[in-house]
Structure formats: C-alpha cells, structure tokens
Amino acid sequence: MPKLRLAFAMRSDELAATVFSDEAKERLAGVTDLVRPDVLTEFESDEALAVLGSIDVLVTGWGAP
C-alpha cells in the first residue's frame, strides 16, 4: 500500500519547528511521503496549488493560510 502524501501549512517554517521537532518530522516521514520539507505559507501560487492537488493529508497550525 502506498504511503499517504503529506504537507504542512503554517505561518512559517520557524513556527513548524517549534510545533514539530526534527524527531517528530522523521517519524512522520517514516509513515507518510512528505512532499516538501518547508511549510506552505500561502495557497495561491501555482506551486502551492500543485502541492495541494497532490497530497492526501494537510497538517495545519497557527497562521495557516
């Protein structure tokens, strides 16, 4: 069975780092396919729309677009 594809959306990468430790991200990467290492901070660019269209799970936090 293929892994679920996951991305993060928050105000900034710095905020994501305070919420999810490197260990937590590694654990998530072990059970999902993390499609990009940095967080989405907007949903309007072609790149962001491509990511959103290709994932199964979007993990959001404070300041998510």
Predicted model as a PDB file, atoms N, CA, C, CB and O in Angstrom, pLDDT in the B-factor column:
MODEL        1                                                                  
ATOM      1  N   MET A   1       0.855  -1.180   0.000  1.00 79.00           N  
ATOM      2  CA  MET A   1       0.000   0.000   0.000  1.00 79.00           C  
ATOM      3  C   MET A   1       0.896   1.236   0.000  1.00 79.00           C  
ATOM      4  CB  MET A   1      -0.970   0.002   1.232  1.00 79.00           C  
ATOM      5  O   MET A   1       1.829   1.321   0.799  1.00 79.00           O  
ATOM      6  N   PRO A   2       0.626   2.190  -0.881  1.00 88.00           N  
ATOM      7  CA  PRO A   2       1.465   3.399  -0.914  1.00 88.00           C  
ATOM      8  C   PRO A   2       1.228   4.270   0.321  1.00 88.00           C  
ATOM      9  CB  PRO A   2       1.182   4.214  -2.193  1.00 88.00           C  
ATOM     10  O   PRO A   2       0.156   4.252   0.925  1.00 88.00           O  
ATOM     11  N   LYS A   3       2.243   5.014   0.667  1.00 92.00           N  
ATOM     12  CA  LYS A   3       2.134   5.934   1.806  1.00 92.00           C  
ATOM     13  C   LYS A   3       1.260   7.123   1.434  1.00 92.00           C  
ATOM     14  CB  LYS A   3       3.533   6.417   2.261  1.00 92.00           C  
ATOM     15  O   LYS A   3       1.221   7.541   0.277  1.00 92.00           O  
ATOM     16  N   LEU A   4       0.558   7.664   2.428  1.00 96.00           N  
ATOM     17  CA  LEU A   4      -0.182   8.899   2.221  1.00 96.00           C  
ATOM     18  C   LEU A   4       0.806  10.034   1.983  1.00 96.00           C  
ATOM     19  CB  LEU A   4      -1.102   9.209   3.433  1.00 96.00           C  
ATOM     20  O   LEU A   4       1.890  10.054   2.567  1.00 96.00           O  
ATOM     21  N   ARG A   5       0.432  10.976   1.127  1.00 97.00           N  
ATOM     22  CA  ARG A   5       1.277  12.136   0.821  1.00 97.00           C  
ATOM     23  C   ARG A   5       0.863  13.278   1.741  1.00 97.00           C  
ATOM     24  CB  ARG A   5       1.156  12.556  -0.692  1.00 97.00           C  
ATOM     25  O   ARG A   5      -0.324  13.584   1.860  1.00 97.00           O  
ATOM     26  N   LEU A   6       1.843  13.911   2.396  1.00 95.00           N  
ATOM     27  CA  LEU A   6       1.589  14.889   3.458  1.00 95.00           C  
ATOM     28  C   LEU A   6       2.338  16.185   3.193  1.00 95.00           C  
ATOM     29  CB  LEU A   6       1.993  14.320   4.824  1.00 95.00           C  
ATOM     30  O   LEU A   6       3.445  16.181   2.655  1.00 95.00           O  
ATOM     31  N   ALA A   7       1.715  17.295   3.579  1.00 95.00           N  
ATOM     32  CA  ALA A   7       2.365  18.608   3.557  1.00 95.00           C  
ATOM     33  C   ALA A   7       1.922  19.375   4.800  1.00 95.00           C  
ATOM     34  CB  ALA A   7       2.014  19.404   2.242  1.00 95.00           C  
ATOM     35  O   ALA A   7       0.907  19.056   5.419  1.00 95.00           O  
ATOM     36  N   PHE A   8       2.700  20.387   5.147  1.00 94.00           N  
ATOM     37  CA  PHE A   8       2.396  21.259   6.280  1.00 94.00           C  
ATOM     38  C   PHE A   8       1.994  22.643   5.772  1.00 94.00           C  
ATOM     39  CB  PHE A   8       3.612  21.360   7.239  1.00 94.00           C  
ATOM     40  O   PHE A   8       2.505  23.106   4.752  1.00 94.00           O  
ATOM     41  N   ALA A   9       1.078  23.302   6.485  1.00 95.00           N  
ATOM     42  CA  ALA A   9       0.705  24.685   6.191  1.00 95.00           C  
ATOM     43  C   ALA A   9       0.633  25.439   7.515  1.00 95.00           C  
ATOM     44  CB  ALA A   9      -0.665  24.763   5.413  1.00 95.00           C  
ATOM     45  O   ALA A   9      -0.190  25.135   8.378  1.00 95.00           O  
ATOM     46  N   MET A  10       1.501  26.413   7.653  1.00 93.00           N  
ATOM     47  CA  MET A  10       1.550  27.234   8.866  1.00 93.00           C  
ATOM     48  C   MET A  10       2.079  28.616   8.512  1.00 93.00           C  
ATOM     49  CB  MET A  10       2.439  26.570   9.961  1.00 93.00           C  
ATOM     50  O   MET A  10       2.410  28.890   7.358  1.00 93.00           O  
ATOM     51  N   ARG A  11       2.153  29.458   9.490  1.00 92.00           N  
ATOM     52  CA  ARG A  11       2.637  30.821   9.283  1.00 92.00           C  
ATOM     53  C   ARG A  11       4.079  30.846   8.788  1.00 92.00           C  
ATOM     54  CB  ARG A  11       2.523  31.615  10.571  1.00 92.00           C  
ATOM     55  O   ARG A  11       4.436  31.688   7.964  1.00 92.00           O  
ATOM     56  N   SER A  12       4.914  29.926   9.284  1.00 90.00           N  
ATOM     57  CA  SER A  12       6.328  29.946   8.905  1.00 90.00           C  
ATOM     58  C   SER A  12       6.984  28.608   9.225  1.00 90.00           C  
ATOM     59  CB  SER A  12       7.068  31.090   9.627  1.00 90.00           C  
ATOM     60  O   SER A  12       6.454  27.803   9.992  1.00 90.00           O  
ATOM     61  N   ASP A  13       8.157  28.388   8.616  1.00 89.00           N  
ATOM     62  CA  ASP A  13       8.940  27.191   8.936  1.00 89.00           C  
ATOM     63  C   ASP A  13       9.390  27.228  10.388  1.00 89.00           C  
ATOM     64  CB  ASP A  13      10.160  27.069   8.000  1.00 89.00           C  
ATOM     65  O   ASP A  13       9.480  26.187  11.040  1.00 89.00           O  
ATOM     66  N   GLU A  14       9.674  28.421  10.896  1.00 90.00           N  
ATOM     67  CA  GLU A  14      10.117  28.556  12.288  1.00 90.00           C  
ATOM     68  C   GLU A  14       9.030  28.095  13.251  1.00 90.00           C  
ATOM     69  CB  GLU A  14      10.507  30.011  12.593  1.00 90.00           C  
ATOM     70  O   GLU A  14       9.311  27.417  14.239  1.00 90.00           O  
ATOM     71  N   LEU A  15       7.799  28.464  12.958  1.00 89.00           N  
ATOM     72  CA  LEU A  15       6.689  28.018  13.809  1.00 89.00           C  
ATOM     73  C   LEU A  15       6.549  26.498  13.738  1.00 89.00           C  
ATOM     74  CB  LEU A  15       5.360  28.703  13.383  1.00 89.00           C  
ATOM     75  O   LEU A  15       6.359  25.838  14.760  1.00 89.00           O  
ATOM     76  N   ALA A  16       6.642  25.955  12.547  1.00 88.00           N  
ATOM     77  CA  ALA A  16       6.541  24.494  12.396  1.00 88.00           C  
ATOM     78  C   ALA A  16       7.616  23.795  13.208  1.00 88.00           C  
ATOM     79  CB  ALA A  16       6.654  24.087  10.914  1.00 88.00           C  
ATOM     80  O   ALA A  16       7.373  22.734  13.784  1.00 88.00           O  
ATOM     81  N   ALA A  17       8.806  24.384  13.258  1.00 88.00           N  
ATOM     82  CA  ALA A  17       9.904  23.777  14.012  1.00 88.00           C  
ATOM     83  C   ALA A  17       9.633  23.778  15.513  1.00 88.00           C  
ATOM     84  CB  ALA A  17      11.204  24.510  13.724  1.00 88.00           C  
ATOM     85  O   ALA A  17      10.139  22.915  16.230  1.00 88.00           O  
ATOM     86  N   THR A  18       8.846  24.731  15.996  1.00 90.00           N  
ATOM     87  CA  THR A  18       8.516  24.740  17.423  1.00 90.00           C  
ATOM     88  C   THR A  18       7.409  23.749  17.745  1.00 90.00           C  
ATOM     89  CB  THR A  18       8.101  26.139  17.862  1.00 90.00           C  
ATOM     90  O   THR A  18       7.313  23.265  18.873  1.00 90.00           O  
ATOM     91  N   VAL A  19       6.575  23.449  16.762  1.00 88.00           N  
ATOM     92  CA  VAL A  19       5.459  22.528  16.973  1.00 88.00           C  
ATOM     93  C   VAL A  19       5.883  21.078  16.717  1.00 88.00           C  
ATOM     94  CB  VAL A  19       4.280  22.903  16.061  1.00 88.00           C  
ATOM     95  O   VAL A  19       5.476  20.168  17.439  1.00 88.00           O  
ATOM     96  N   PHE A  20       6.702  20.876  15.687  1.00 88.00           N  
ATOM     97  CA  PHE A  20       7.146  19.535  15.305  1.00 88.00           C  
ATOM     98  C   PHE A  20       8.663  19.475  15.376  1.00 88.00           C  
ATOM     99  CB  PHE A  20       6.648  19.163  13.879  1.00 88.00           C  
ATOM    100  O   PHE A  20       9.351  20.146  14.607  1.00 88.00           O  
ATOM    101  N   SER A  21       9.180  18.687  16.281  1.00 89.00           N  
ATOM    102  CA  SER A  21      10.624  18.509  16.399  1.00 89.00           C  
ATOM    103  C   SER A  21      11.145  17.759  15.175  1.00 89.00           C  
ATOM    104  CB  SER A  21      10.984  17.748  17.705  1.00 89.00           C  
ATOM    105  O   SER A  21      10.370  17.180  14.414  1.00 89.00           O  
ATOM    106  N   ASP A  22      12.456  17.775  14.995  1.00 87.00           N  
ATOM    107  CA  ASP A  22      13.052  17.006  13.900  1.00 87.00           C  
ATOM    108  C   ASP A  22      12.700  15.526  14.042  1.00 87.00           C  
ATOM    109  CB  ASP A  22      14.589  17.194  13.874  1.00 87.00           C  
ATOM    110  O   ASP A  22      12.437  14.842  13.053  1.00 87.00           O  
ATOM    111  N   GLU A  23      12.699  15.045  15.277  1.00 92.00           N  
ATOM    112  CA  GLU A  23      12.337  13.646  15.522  1.00 92.00           C  
ATOM    113  C   GLU A  23      10.899  13.365  15.097  1.00 92.00           C  
ATOM    114  CB  GLU A  23      12.522  13.299  17.005  1.00 92.00           C  
ATOM    115  O   GLU A  23      10.620  12.334  14.484  1.00 92.00           O  
ATOM    116  N   ALA A  24       9.991  14.277  15.421  1.00 90.00           N  
ATOM    117  CA  ALA A  24       8.588  14.087  15.042  1.00 90.00           C  
ATOM    118  C   ALA A  24       8.439  14.089  13.523  1.00 90.00           C  
ATOM    119  CB  ALA A  24       7.705  15.187  15.665  1.00 90.00           C  
ATOM    120  O   ALA A  24       7.686  13.286  12.972  1.00 90.00           O  
ATOM    121  N   LYS A  25       9.157  14.993  12.841  1.00 85.00           N  
ATOM    122  CA  LYS A  25       9.097  15.019  11.384  1.00 85.00           C  
ATOM    123  C   LYS A  25       9.671  13.734  10.789  1.00 85.00           C  
ATOM    124  CB  LYS A  25       9.853  16.236  10.841  1.00 85.00           C  
ATOM    125  O   LYS A  25       9.142  13.219   9.804  1.00 85.00           O  
ATOM    126  N   GLU A  26      10.735  13.220  11.373  1.00 87.00           N  
ATOM    127  CA  GLU A  26      11.312  11.959  10.897  1.00 87.00           C  
ATOM    128  C   GLU A  26      10.326  10.812  11.073  1.00 87.00           C  
ATOM    129  CB  GLU A  26      12.620  11.649  11.642  1.00 87.00           C  
ATOM    130  O   GLU A  26      10.210   9.948  10.204  1.00 87.00           O  
ATOM    131  N   ARG A  27       9.621  10.804  12.192  1.00 92.00           N  
ATOM    132  CA  ARG A  27       8.634   9.752  12.429  1.00 92.00           C  
ATOM    133  C   ARG A  27       7.494   9.845  11.413  1.00 92.00           C  
ATOM    134  CB  ARG A  27       8.079   9.847  13.864  1.00 92.00           C  
ATOM    135  O   ARG A  27       7.036   8.832  10.883  1.00 92.00           O  
ATOM    136  N   LEU A  28       7.045  11.077  11.149  1.00 88.00           N  
ATOM    137  CA  LEU A  28       6.005  11.260  10.131  1.00 88.00           C  
ATOM    138  C   LEU A  28       6.503  10.809   8.764  1.00 88.00           C  
ATOM    139  CB  LEU A  28       5.559  12.731  10.071  1.00 88.00           C  
ATOM    140  O   LEU A  28       5.764  10.180   8.006  1.00 88.00           O  
ATOM    141  N   ALA A  29       7.754  11.129   8.451  1.00 85.00           N  
ATOM    142  CA  ALA A  29       8.329  10.731   7.164  1.00 85.00           C  
ATOM    143  C   ALA A  29       8.429   9.213   7.052  1.00 85.00           C  
ATOM    144  CB  ALA A  29       9.714  11.363   6.980  1.00 85.00           C  
ATOM    145  O   ALA A  29       8.459   8.672   5.947  1.00 85.00           O  
ATOM    146  N   GLY A  30       8.479   8.536   8.174  1.00 90.00           N  
ATOM    147  CA  GLY A  30       8.528   7.083   8.148  1.00 90.00           C  
ATOM    148  C   GLY A  30       7.210   6.435   7.769  1.00 90.00           C  
ATOM    149  O   GLY A  30       7.190   5.305   7.280  1.00 90.00           O  
ATOM    150  N   VAL A  31       6.122   7.131   7.987  1.00 93.00           N  
ATOM    151  CA  VAL A  31       4.805   6.560   7.692  1.00 93.00           C  
ATOM    152  C   VAL A  31       4.053   7.321   6.606  1.00 93.00           C  
ATOM    153  CB  VAL A  31       3.971   6.529   8.947  1.00 93.00           C  
ATOM    154  O   VAL A  31       2.980   6.888   6.185  1.00 93.00           O  
ATOM    155  N   THR A  32       4.593   8.441   6.146  1.00 95.00           N  
ATOM    156  CA  THR A  32       3.984   9.209   5.065  1.00 95.00           C  
ATOM    157  C   THR A  32       5.063   9.604   4.074  1.00 95.00           C  
ATOM    158  CB  THR A  32       3.249  10.463   5.609  1.00 95.00           C  
ATOM    159  O   THR A  32       6.253   9.413   4.323  1.00 95.00           O  
ATOM    160  N   ASP A  33       4.637  10.151   2.958  1.00 94.00           N  
ATOM    161  CA  ASP A  33       5.548  10.722   1.979  1.00 94.00           C  
ATOM    162  C   ASP A  33       5.443  12.236   2.121  1.00 94.00           C  
ATOM    163  CB  ASP A  33       5.210  10.243   0.509  1.00 94.00           C  
ATOM    164  O   ASP A  33       4.494  12.842   1.624  1.00 94.00           O  
ATOM    165  N   LEU A  34       6.407  12.847   2.792  1.00 91.00           N  
ATOM    166  CA  LEU A  34       6.426  14.291   2.986  1.00 91.00           C  
ATOM    167  C   LEU A  34       6.814  14.932   1.658  1.00 91.00           C  
ATOM    168  CB  LEU A  34       7.416  14.707   4.134  1.00 91.00           C  
ATOM    169  O   LEU A  34       7.948  14.779   1.202  1.00 91.00           O  
ATOM    170  N   VAL A  35       5.880  15.651   1.035  1.00 93.00           N  
ATOM    171  CA  VAL A  35       6.099  16.118  -0.333  1.00 93.00           C  
ATOM    172  C   VAL A  35       7.041  17.312  -0.430  1.00 93.00           C  
ATOM    173  CB  VAL A  35       4.788  16.478  -0.953  1.00 93.00           C  
ATOM    174  O   VAL A  35       7.594  17.572  -1.499  1.00 93.00           O  
ATOM    175  N   ARG A  36       7.233  18.038   0.662  1.00 89.00           N  
ATOM    176  CA  ARG A  36       8.206  19.127   0.666  1.00 89.00           C  
ATOM    177  C   ARG A  36       8.646  19.390   2.091  1.00 89.00           C  
ATOM    178  CB  ARG A  36       7.616  20.410   0.028  1.00 89.00           C  
ATOM    179  O   ARG A  36       7.844  19.258   3.016  1.00 89.00           O  
ATOM    180  N   PRO A  37       9.912  19.762   2.292  1.00 83.00           N  
ATOM    181  CA  PRO A  37      10.423  19.949   3.648  1.00 83.00           C  
ATOM    182  C   PRO A  37       9.947  21.230   4.316  1.00 83.00           C  
ATOM    183  CB  PRO A  37      11.909  19.936   3.623  1.00 83.00           C  
ATOM    184  O   PRO A  37       9.873  21.297   5.543  1.00 83.00           O  
ATOM    185  N   ASP A  38       9.624  22.247   3.523  1.00 89.00           N  
ATOM    186  CA  ASP A  38       9.168  23.513   4.098  1.00 89.00           C  
ATOM    187  C   ASP A  38       7.643  23.580   4.089  1.00 89.00           C  
ATOM    188  CB  ASP A  38       9.762  24.709   3.322  1.00 89.00           C  
ATOM    189  O   ASP A  38       6.981  22.819   3.383  1.00 89.00           O  
ATOM    190  N   VAL A  39       7.097  24.501   4.884  1.00 92.00           N  
ATOM    191  CA  VAL A  39       5.645  24.603   5.008  1.00 92.00           C  
ATOM    192  C   VAL A  39       5.069  25.491   3.921  1.00 92.00           C  
ATOM    193  CB  VAL A  39       5.261  25.144   6.384  1.00 92.00           C  
ATOM    194  O   VAL A  39       5.744  26.375   3.393  1.00 92.00           O  
ATOM    195  N   LEU A  40       3.815  25.242   3.597  1.00 95.00           N  
ATOM    196  CA  LEU A  40       3.086  26.161   2.728  1.00 95.00           C  
ATOM    197  C   LEU A  40       2.667  27.356   3.561  1.00 95.00           C  
ATOM    198  CB  LEU A  40       1.847  25.470   2.067  1.00 95.00           C  
ATOM    199  O   LEU A  40       2.086  27.195   4.634  1.00 95.00           O  
ATOM    200  N   THR A  41       2.954  28.537   3.082  1.00 94.00           N  
ATOM    201  CA  THR A  41       2.539  29.744   3.796  1.00 94.00           C  
ATOM    202  C   THR A  41       1.498  30.520   3.010  1.00 94.00           C  
ATOM    203  CB  THR A  41       3.741  30.635   4.082  1.00 94.00           C  
ATOM    204  O   THR A  41       1.017  31.562   3.456  1.00 94.00           O  
ATOM    205  N   GLU A  42       1.154  30.007   1.841  1.00 95.00           N  
ATOM    206  CA  GLU A  42       0.099  30.594   1.017  1.00 95.00           C  
ATOM    207  C   GLU A  42      -0.465  29.489   0.132  1.00 95.00           C  
ATOM    208  CB  GLU A  42       0.637  31.798   0.156  1.00 95.00           C  
ATOM    209  O   GLU A  42       0.176  28.460  -0.082  1.00 95.00           O  
ATOM    210  N   PHE A  43      -1.668  29.715  -0.375  1.00 95.00           N  
ATOM    211  CA  PHE A  43      -2.347  28.712  -1.186  1.00 95.00           C  
ATOM    212  C   PHE A  43      -2.664  29.208  -2.601  1.00 95.00           C  
ATOM    213  CB  PHE A  43      -3.623  28.283  -0.499  1.00 95.00           C  
ATOM    214  O   PHE A  43      -3.472  28.593  -3.296  1.00 95.00           O  
ATOM    215  N   GLU A  44      -2.050  30.293  -3.031  1.00 96.00           N  
ATOM    216  CA  GLU A  44      -2.451  30.895  -4.301  1.00 96.00           C  
ATOM    217  C   GLU A  44      -1.466  30.688  -5.442  1.00 96.00           C  
ATOM    218  CB  GLU A  44      -2.658  32.343  -4.108  1.00 96.00           C  
ATOM    219  O   GLU A  44      -1.865  30.783  -6.603  1.00 96.00           O  
ATOM    220  N   SER A  45      -0.206  30.412  -5.164  1.00 96.00           N  
ATOM    221  CA  SER A  45       0.776  30.242  -6.238  1.00 96.00           C  
ATOM    222  C   SER A  45       0.548  28.919  -6.955  1.00 96.00           C  
ATOM    223  CB  SER A  45       2.215  30.309  -5.681  1.00 96.00           C  
ATOM    224  O   SER A  45      -0.082  28.007  -6.420  1.00 96.00           O  
ATOM    225  N   ASP A  46       1.073  28.832  -8.178  1.00 98.00           N  
ATOM    226  CA  ASP A  46       0.969  27.579  -8.928  1.00 98.00           C  
ATOM    227  C   ASP A  46       1.630  26.437  -8.168  1.00 98.00           C  
ATOM    228  CB  ASP A  46       1.606  27.727 -10.315  1.00 98.00           C  
ATOM    229  O   ASP A  46       1.125  25.314  -8.164  1.00 98.00           O  
ATOM    230  N   GLU A  47       2.768  26.725  -7.522  1.00 96.00           N  
ATOM    231  CA  GLU A  47       3.481  25.687  -6.769  1.00 96.00           C  
ATOM    232  C   GLU A  47       2.627  25.178  -5.606  1.00 96.00           C  
ATOM    233  CB  GLU A  47       4.827  26.230  -6.244  1.00 96.00           C  
ATOM    234  O   GLU A  47       2.512  23.970  -5.399  1.00 96.00           O  
ATOM    235  N   ALA A  48       2.029  26.103  -4.845  1.00 96.00           N  
ATOM    236  CA  ALA A  48       1.199  25.704  -3.713  1.00 96.00           C  
ATOM    237  C   ALA A  48      -0.015  24.910  -4.184  1.00 96.00           C  
ATOM    238  CB  ALA A  48       0.751  26.936  -2.916  1.00 96.00           C  
ATOM    239  O   ALA A  48      -0.377  23.908  -3.568  1.00 96.00           O  
ATOM    240  N   LEU A  49      -0.637  25.344  -5.259  1.00 97.00           N  
ATOM    241  CA  LEU A  49      -1.799  24.632  -5.783  1.00 97.00           C  
ATOM    242  C   LEU A  49      -1.424  23.236  -6.259  1.00 97.00           C  
ATOM    243  CB  LEU A  49      -2.432  25.420  -6.925  1.00 97.00           C  
ATOM    244  O   LEU A  49      -2.203  22.297  -6.097  1.00 97.00           O  
ATOM    245  N   ALA A  50      -0.243  23.091  -6.842  1.00 97.00           N  
ATOM    246  CA  ALA A  50       0.216  21.769  -7.271  1.00 97.00           C  
ATOM    247  C   ALA A  50       0.418  20.855  -6.068  1.00 97.00           C  
ATOM    248  CB  ALA A  50       1.524  21.885  -8.076  1.00 97.00           C  
ATOM    249  O   ALA A  50       0.046  19.682  -6.108  1.00 97.00           O  
ATOM    250  N   VAL A  51       1.008  21.391  -4.995  1.00 97.00           N  
ATOM    251  CA  VAL A  51       1.202  20.598  -3.779  1.00 97.00           C  
ATOM    252  C   VAL A  51      -0.158  20.189  -3.209  1.00 97.00           C  
ATOM    253  CB  VAL A  51       2.020  21.397  -2.723  1.00 97.00           C  
ATOM    254  O   VAL A  51      -0.376  19.021  -2.889  1.00 97.00           O  
ATOM    255  N   LEU A  52      -1.055  21.143  -3.085  1.00 97.00           N  
ATOM    256  CA  LEU A  52      -2.372  20.852  -2.514  1.00 97.00           C  
ATOM    257  C   LEU A  52      -3.122  19.805  -3.339  1.00 97.00           C  
ATOM    258  CB  LEU A  52      -3.203  22.135  -2.420  1.00 97.00           C  
ATOM    259  O   LEU A  52      -3.857  18.986  -2.787  1.00 97.00           O  
ATOM    260  N   GLY A  53      -2.940  19.833  -4.638  1.00 97.00           N  
ATOM    261  CA  GLY A  53      -3.613  18.873  -5.501  1.00 97.00           C  
ATOM    262  C   GLY A  53      -3.001  17.486  -5.475  1.00 97.00           C  
ATOM    263  O   GLY A  53      -3.580  16.536  -6.000  1.00 97.00           O  
ATOM    264  N   SER A  54      -1.831  17.367  -4.865  1.00 97.00           N  
ATOM    265  CA  SER A  54      -1.136  16.082  -4.897  1.00 97.00           C  
ATOM    266  C   SER A  54      -1.055  15.381  -3.550  1.00 97.00           C  
ATOM    267  CB  SER A  54       0.237  16.277  -5.420  1.00 97.00           C  
ATOM    268  O   SER A  54      -0.479  14.297  -3.457  1.00 97.00           O  
ATOM    269  N   ILE A  55      -1.620  15.977  -2.503  1.00 97.00           N  
ATOM    270  CA  ILE A  55      -1.477  15.396  -1.163  1.00 97.00           C  
ATOM    271  C   ILE A  55      -2.768  14.758  -0.679  1.00 97.00           C  
ATOM    272  CB  ILE A  55      -1.031  16.459  -0.173  1.00 97.00           C  
ATOM    273  O   ILE A  55      -3.857  15.015  -1.192  1.00 97.00           O  
ATOM    274  N   ASP A  56      -2.596  13.916   0.330  1.00 97.00           N  
ATOM    275  CA  ASP A  56      -3.732  13.277   0.999  1.00 97.00           C  
ATOM    276  C   ASP A  56      -4.013  13.925   2.351  1.00 97.00           C  
ATOM    277  CB  ASP A  56      -3.469  11.778   1.183  1.00 97.00           C  
ATOM    278  O   ASP A  56      -5.155  13.958   2.812  1.00 97.00           O  
ATOM    279  N   VAL A  57      -2.952  14.442   2.983  1.00 95.00           N  
ATOM    280  CA  VAL A  57      -3.039  14.992   4.341  1.00 95.00           C  
ATOM    281  C   VAL A  57      -2.396  16.367   4.364  1.00 95.00           C  
ATOM    282  CB  VAL A  57      -2.354  14.051   5.376  1.00 95.00           C  
ATOM    283  O   VAL A  57      -1.285  16.547   3.864  1.00 95.00           O  
ATOM    284  N   LEU A  58      -3.091  17.336   4.942  1.00 96.00           N  
ATOM    285  CA  LEU A  58      -2.534  18.670   5.155  1.00 96.00           C  
ATOM    286  C   LEU A  58      -2.552  18.936   6.658  1.00 96.00           C  
ATOM    287  CB  LEU A  58      -3.343  19.775   4.363  1.00 96.00           C  
ATOM    288  O   LEU A  58      -3.616  19.016   7.271  1.00 96.00           O  
ATOM    289  N   VAL A  59      -1.373  19.071   7.238  1.00 93.00           N  
ATOM    290  CA  VAL A  59      -1.243  19.365   8.663  1.00 93.00           C  
ATOM    291  C   VAL A  59      -1.144  20.874   8.790  1.00 93.00           C  
ATOM    292  CB  VAL A  59       0.010  18.644   9.307  1.00 93.00           C  
ATOM    293  O   VAL A  59      -0.227  21.493   8.250  1.00 93.00           O  
ATOM    294  N   THR A  60      -2.094  21.465   9.507  1.00 91.00           N  
ATOM    295  CA  THR A  60      -2.115  22.924   9.647  1.00 91.00           C  
ATOM    296  C   THR A  60      -1.823  23.333  11.070  1.00 91.00           C  
ATOM    297  CB  THR A  60      -3.461  23.490   9.210  1.00 91.00           C  
ATOM    298  O   THR A  60      -1.849  22.519  11.994  1.00 91.00           O  
ATOM    299  N   GLY A  61      -1.543  24.616  11.225  1.00 84.00           N  
ATOM    300  CA  GLY A  61      -1.273  25.173  12.547  1.00 84.00           C  
ATOM    301  C   GLY A  61      -1.579  26.641  12.535  1.00 84.00           C  
ATOM    302  O   GLY A  61      -2.202  27.156  11.606  1.00 84.00           O  
ATOM    303  N   TRP A  62      -1.140  27.312  13.571  1.00 78.00           N  
ATOM    304  CA  TRP A  62      -1.412  28.733  13.712  1.00 78.00           C  
ATOM    305  C   TRP A  62      -0.942  29.497  12.494  1.00 78.00           C  
ATOM    306  CB  TRP A  62      -0.750  29.282  14.960  1.00 78.00           C  
ATOM    307  O   TRP A  62       0.151  29.263  11.979  1.00 78.00           O  
ATOM    308  N   GLY A  63      -1.778  30.413  12.040  1.00 81.00           N  
ATOM    309  CA  GLY A  63      -1.423  31.250  10.920  1.00 81.00           C  
ATOM    310  C   GLY A  63      -1.481  30.548   9.582  1.00 81.00           C  
ATOM    311  O   GLY A  63      -0.928  31.047   8.602  1.00 81.00           O  
ATOM    312  N   ALA A  64      -2.139  29.397   9.516  1.00 84.00           N  
ATOM    313  CA  ALA A  64      -2.255  28.705   8.222  1.00 84.00           C  
ATOM    314  C   ALA A  64      -3.028  29.594   7.262  1.00 84.00           C  
ATOM    315  CB  ALA A  64      -2.961  27.313   8.378  1.00 84.00           C  
ATOM    316  O   ALA A  64      -3.960  30.292   7.661  1.00 84.00           O  
ATOM    317  N   PRO A  65      -2.637  29.563   6.001  1.00 84.00           N  
ATOM    318  CA  PRO A  65      -3.332  30.405   5.013  1.00 84.00           C  
ATOM    319  C   PRO A  65      -4.782  30.000   4.841  1.00 84.00           C  
ATOM    320  CB  PRO A  65      -2.625  30.337   3.669  1.00 84.00           C  
ATOM    321  O   PRO A  65      -5.503  30.607   4.049  1.00 84.00           O  
TER     322      PRO A  65                                                      
ENDMDL                                                                          
END                                                                             
